[in-house]
């Protein structure tokens, strides 16, 4: 089946099979097992199990994302993801899938599938399985990405275009949230300006437990469609928001999640040179609180929280924004103290 744009729909098995054969990605008579993967909002995703034992994951970018509120982004972003995958294969070898192919016309990216058994880190965390060592590894991994420009100066030009970061992060997370939460409008608009002004490091832009698979004890990083050269503190805020939200959502594991957050932050800082560390410390708390707020009131609210819980966390984030916290350790202390109050 072709879409109105003349592109195939990779979630249509017969269309995908014809495409793979026609493009000689598989043999003319080969019939791999095709299985659509659930969970993504911005891409069609299909697992391909070949008869020779190889397994791939194919992604095809959507122009309209699968969320309740209208949210659009150019599907050409899949080619940014392909570039990110190729570069990260050099920067953090063995911790990203291998590039297989990219199709610019059909907006399809093929990569190696992470072998089974593996586990999605977000799923493990929501089950209450916190791991301080995994949090440290998460911090070290991000430090390696943010420090990569020292070894690969070409990254600055390769990822200078931030259009997809604007479409998929600054607008839906910060601008839209500013329109929904008047109390934070000035704070978020200033943070947007500051973020646009900072071009310091390679930024993943979607750095969260959802995009990490645990395979043989190692972290495998996924999803690079908003990778760009920009403000590394955004990655800290985006990822930290998940630890803070889970600490709220799972009270019995609260101390574990906050301990993970501290371990993550400290391991990350230890992996940076002093100059880079100094540039991240000040904006990191602002991005963290902005991302918490965005996951409560933005275009992509956290699905495991109900409306009451989102409202409560929104109030907490607004309280902490007013305090103008200067560092992440203080933010964690204040957040932990705030969660310790009786339920409102």
N, C-alpha and C positions, 0 to 999 in steps of 0.2 A: 504493500500500500504506500502510495506517495501522499505527502501532505500538500496543502495548497501552494506551498512555496516550491514544489517540485522535488523536495527532499524525501528520502525514505523515512519511515518511522521504525527505529531499530527494535521497538517493542513488538512489532509485527514479525513473528518468526519466519514466515515464508518470504517476506520482503528482505529481511536481514540475511537469510540463507542465500537468496539470489545475489544480493550485493556482495557478500563475502566471496562467493564463487567468481562472480564477474570481475572483481578487482584482484583476483588471484591471491587473496589472503589465505585461502584454503584450497584444497584440491577440487577439481571440477566435479568429482563424484563423492566428495567428503560430506558427511552429514553430522556436524557437531551437535551436542546437546546445548540448547539455548534456554536460558532462564532469566526472566526479568527480575531485577533486584529492587526491593522496596526501600523507602526511607528518604530518598533524595527529593528535594524540592526544585532544584534548578536544572536537573538533567534527567534524561532517560538513561537507564543503566541496565546493562545486560551481561550476564556471565556466560562465557563461551567455553565449553569443555570439548577440546578437540580429541580426535581418535588416537592421535600420537602421544597423548598424555599431557600436552600443553593446555594451559587454562588461561584465558584472557578475561579482562573486564573491559567492555566498551561503554563509552559515555557519549551522549549526544546532547548538546546544550539546548535548552528551551528558551524561547524568546519571552514567554510569559511563565513566571514561576508558579509552582503549585502551592499557593498559600491563599488564605481567605481574602486578604486585602490585595488589590491589584498591584503587581510588582513586575516590572519589565526590565530586561537587560539584553543587549545584543548577543546573539548566539556565537558570534565570532570570538567570544571570550574563551571558547574551548581551545583555541590555538595559543592563547596565553598560558593556559594550563599545560599544554604540550611543551611549551618552552620551559615552564617551571619544572616539569617532570625531568626533562633532559638535563637542566642545570643542577637540580638537586641531586641527581644521580652522581654528579661529581662532588658536590659539597658534602653530602651525607650518604655516601655509598652504602648500599645494603639496608637503608632505612626508608626507601621509597620503592614503589613498583618499577619494573623496567619498561621503558618506552617500547611499543611495538609498531604502531603506525598512526598517522593522522591524515584526515581527509578534510581539506579546507572547504570544498564545495558542500559536503554533507554535514560538516561540523561534528565530525566523529573523532574521538581519540581512543586508541586501543593501547592497553597496558597489560602487563602480566598480572594474573590474579595471585593474591597472597595465598599460599597453600593452607589447607586444613590440617590439623585443627588450629584455628585462631579465634580470637575473641575481640569484639568491639569494646574499647575501653570505657566508653560511656555506659554501655550495658552493664559492665562489671561494677562501675561506680554506683549506678542506680540500684544495684543489688546489695549495696553496702560494703563491697569488697575494696576497701581503701588500701593503698600501698604507698608508703613513703618512698620506697626505692624507685618505684615507677614514676612518682612525681619528680624525684631528682633527675631521672633520665629524661623526662619531659623538659625540664629546665635546661639541662645540658644540650639537648637537641636544638632548642630554640636559640641558645647562645651560639651554637655553631652556625646557624643560618644567619643570624644578625651580624656575626663577625666575618662572614664569607667575603665581603667586599675587600678586606685586607689581602686576600689571596686571589680574588677574581675581580679586579677593578672594572672589567667590562660589564658587570651586573648593573652598574649605574645607568648606562645607556640602554642596555637590553630591556630593562624593566622600568624605563622612565615614564611610559604611558600609564596613567592611573585612572583611565576612564572606567574600567570595570570595578575598581575599588570604590569610585564615586557612586556607581549605579547599584552596587550590591552591599556596600557598607556605609559610606557617609550619608547617603540619602535615606535609606530605609532604617538605619540604626540611629543616626544622630539628627538629621534634618526632620524626618517624619516624627520622631519622638518629641522633638522641640515643639512641633505643631500640636501634639497631643497633651503635653505636660507644660503649661505656661510657666510654672514655677522654675523650670529648668531651661527655659528658652535661651536666656542670655548665656548661661553656662555652656550649653551645647553649641550655640553658634560661635562662641569664642574658641571652643575646642576644635571645631571644624576648621576655622581659620588657622589655628596653630598647627593642626595636623597637615594641612596643605603646604604650610611653609617649611616643614621639616622633611628633608630628603637625606637620610643618614644611613640607611641599611636596607638590605633585602627583607621585605615583610611578607609573611605568608598570607595574612589577612583573614584566615579561617582556622586559626590555630586553637583547636578544642578537642576534648576527649572523643567526640563523635567521629573525628577524622583520624583516629589512631586505632590500629589493630595491634593486638599483642600476639606475637608469633614466636614460639620458643623463648619466651621471656624478653624478647626485644620489641621495641616500639617501631611500627611501620606507619609512616605518615602519608596521608592521602589529601586530595582535593586542593588544587593550586590555581583555581580560576581567577582569584583576585590577587595573586602574587604581584608585587610591585616594589619599586624602590621608594621608600618613604619613611614614616615614623615608626620605629620599632616598638614604641610604647603602646601602640594600638594592639599588637599581638599579646602583650602582657594583659591589657585590660580585657580583651576578648576572651582569653583563656581563663583569667582569674574569675571572671563573672560566673563561670561554670562551677568552680569550686565553692564559691560563696553561695550560689543558689542551691547546690546539693547539701551544703552544711545546714541550710535552712530547711530543706525538704525532708531530710532524714535526721531528726533530732538525736536518735540513738547513736548515730555515727558522726555527730557534729564535731567533736574534738578531733576525730580522725581526719575529717576533711580539712579542717582548719590547720591541722598539723601538716597535711599534704601541701596546702597552699604555702605555708612557710618554707617547707623543704624545697618546693618548686622555685620559689623566688630566690632563695639563697643559692641554690645550685646554678640557677641562671646567672645571677650576679657574679659568681665565682668564675664562670666561663667567659666573661667579657673582659676586655682591656679596660683600664681605669677611665679612659676618655669616653668610651661608649657607655660604660656604667653610669657615669655622671650625667650623660644626656638623657638617660631613661628614668632615673629616680624621680625627678620632679613631676613629669606628666603621667607616670604610670598610675597613681591613685585616681587622677581625673578620668583617664580612659576606663579604669575598672568600674568606677561608679556610673559613668555614662553607659557602659555596656550592660551593667546590671539593670539600669533604668530602661534601656532599649529592649532587653529581653522580657520586660514586664509590659511595656507600652508601645513598642515599635511594631514594625511590619511582621516580625518573626518572633512572637512570644514563645517562651519555653513551654513545650506541650505537656510536661509532667506536672506543672503547677496549675491549680484551679484559679478562678477569678479572685477569690478571697486571698489566696496566698500571693498572687501577683500584686494585689493592692497593698498588702502588708509589706512586701519587699520594696515596692515603689516608695512607700513612706520612709522606710529605713534608708534607702539610697538618697532620697532628698534631704533627710536629716544630715547625713554624712557629707553630702555636697556642701551644705551650708558651713561645715566646720573647716573647709579648705585644708584638708589633711596633706601633710608635706611628704610623707613616705609610706611605703607599703606596710611596714611593720606596725606603724600607728594605725593605719586603716584596719588591719586585721584585729588589733586590740580593741578598737572602738566597735567594730562589727560584732566581735564575739561578745562584748559587754552588752550591746544592744539586743542581740538574740537571747541573752540571758534573762531579759525582762519577762514578766508574765504575759501571756497572750492577750492582745487587745480585743 
